[in-house]
Structure formats: structure tokens, C-alpha cells
Amino acid sequence: MTTKTRKVAAKLPLNTIVDGDCIEVMRSLPEASVDLIFADPPYNLQLRGDLHRPDNSKVDAVDDAWDQFDSLKVYDRFTRDWLSAARRILKPNGAIWVIGSYHNVFRLGSELQNQGFWILNDVVWRKSNPMPNFRGKRLTNAHETLIWASKGEGAKYTFNYEALKALNEGVQMRSDWVLPICTGHERLKDENGDKAHPTQKPEALLHRVLLGTTDPGDVVLDPFFGTGTTGAVAKMLGRDFIGIEREADYRKVAEARIAKIRKFDKSALEVSASKRAEPRVPFGQLVERGMLRPGELLTNPRGQAAKVRADGTLVADDIKGSIHQVGAALEGAPSCNGWTYWHTKIDGKTVPIDVFRQQIRSEMN
């Protein structure tokens, strides 16, 4: 961490919940000081009257004052202002996630692009246990949409591809996530036993977002903090958080919730790294260091041999080139991973030459 970075971090209200209007609070924070923003803004559901089940019991829907706007024009102005404030505090390589329903997500996406954000993905959160459509006049609304965007085109945003792949049992993570809504023990209740927040998000959703697009020590800001799901998961995963919430009841619940969270130990915070992030080791370095000698023979799975040359290239019959080029030529393939394709013998055992590369990489750490 540079001296400048330390000074900026010192001015941030890290791991606290700030009382106030999110736009005003974000405007008061240092410019380019936040790594990631997760925003769950008001959906502007535009409900007209109460919603009842078939047995005439009332549905606990989102009818709070914070979700009510006089018109779409007013909502759009609110969206423009908070996104502008959010963009100012994002670092150049920072990113933002916004989540919404069909009521507002298209307006959010449009304004993100208007302000210069670069959309990376839209993710469909498919709810495995959605609330049914009681009136029977529309399809059951079984999903919400998340938009992931970098601050601008070409930004070097964080993406822990291998970590998400590992989380998904070795299969590349897709953009449709099947996760349940909050129920049971995860659903926070107020002093009266009612839902503490009508749109509380599951921790599983934030775990996936923060694991995949932040690193330990990053600063994550949530301008619509609610009951603190973002803060709770950030604390568990070793990220710093800043929450902004103007409703005192929500702050009270969030503070109590986060106080009970135990941060994972350092070893548990390590995630699977991308192979592209590993240091590059030229094959010639193995020759320079005497791990392989000029004239030594390497073999492929079919028993064909290639001779190591002093400049770090191989020759097999009349084929000359890098370990990858010669391997590809012998296989008649467009490409070849020479590190795993070529083998040598160590103590009488045939092993891939990649063991030498891994040895050099371990010395770099």
C-alpha cells in the first residue's frame, strides 16, 4: 500500500454504517477511493393498493416510503444522481454491481451506459423459491437481474475466474445463478417478529459477487445498506466495507448482525488463482539454469523425441521452434501446451517438464 493509498484509506469510514443520504455521503468521500460498489437501490415498484393472497390474508409487500417516487422522471433523476456520486468514488479499475427487478433494471442499465460505465455481464438470479403470483394475472416473477460494470472500457477490473470455477465444482461459472431467497434462520426479524427488511438479499448472492470480483483488503461500498448483507459477507471474506443507510431501524439490525460475524482466518481467504496471473517462465530459463541441457532429449506421449537446443528451442527431425510450436507440428494441431506435452526423466521416472517451471515459480513467491 502506497503512502497516498494509506492517506485515502485513513479518510474513509471503514467498517462502519454511515447515517445519511447516500448521494450526500458519497459526495463527501475521497475521489477514486473505493474498489467495488454493490447497490440494491429502491425498485420503484409502483404498487397500487394492498396485495392479498387467495385466503384474503395481506401480503407483506414492499410499500415503504423509501420505495415511493412521484414519477419515473423523479426516479430517473435520483438514479442519475446516485450513480454519478458512485462513479466519482470508484477507483479507475473499480467496478459496480446493481441489482433490480423488471420495474427498474432497464432504467439502471441505460443510465450506467449514459455515464460511461462499461457493462461486463448481466446476471439472472433465478430464485429457487419465489413468491407466487397471487392474482394469477401475470407470470410468477421468479428472478432478479444484476448488472456488473467496470468504470470504463479497458479498465483492469478484478475477476477471480478460477475461484468462481472452483466454487461451481470445476465448471465455468455461468450468468444464471439459482439461489433461494432469504427464509428461515437467515431472514432477519425485528422486535415484533416481522421481517426486518422487505428485500433482504441472501448471503449466498453476495458471497458469489465479492468472491468473484474483489480481493481481500478491498473496500466495498453499499449505498443502500439495509440490514447489512454486504457488510456481513465482506467481513467474513476479509474485505473492508462502508455502508450508507438513513433508516435507523435498519442500521440497528445491521450493526447487531455484523457484530456477530467472525472473519475467516487468512488461509481460508485464499482463493484459486488464475493461471494467467502466475509468473511467466520462458523455457530457455530451464536451459540457462542447467535444469535441462543442450542436446538432451524430450519425449511426447507417443514416444517421439525432440532435442533441446542452447537457445531454448527444440528440433525434431526437420521441425524447429518453441516447445509449443514443435509439439503442435507433431500433432498436426493449431496449438499445443508444450509444458505438459513434453516429458523428461528424473530418477528414472518420466515427468512433464512443467515440474521445472513450477519449481522456478515457487522460488518467486
Beta strands, then each sheet from edge to edge (+ up, - down):
strand 1: 16-18
strand 2: 34-39
strand 3: 90-100
strand 4: 118-127
strand 5: 143-150
strand 6: 176-179
strand 7: 219-222
strand 8: 240-244
strand 9: 297-299
strand 10: 305-308
strand 11: 314-316
strand 12: 319-321
strand 13: 343-346
strand 14: 349-352
sheet 1: 1+ 8+ 7+ 2+ 3+ 5- 4+ 6+
sheet 2: 9+ 10- 11+ 12-
sheet 3: 13+ 14-
end
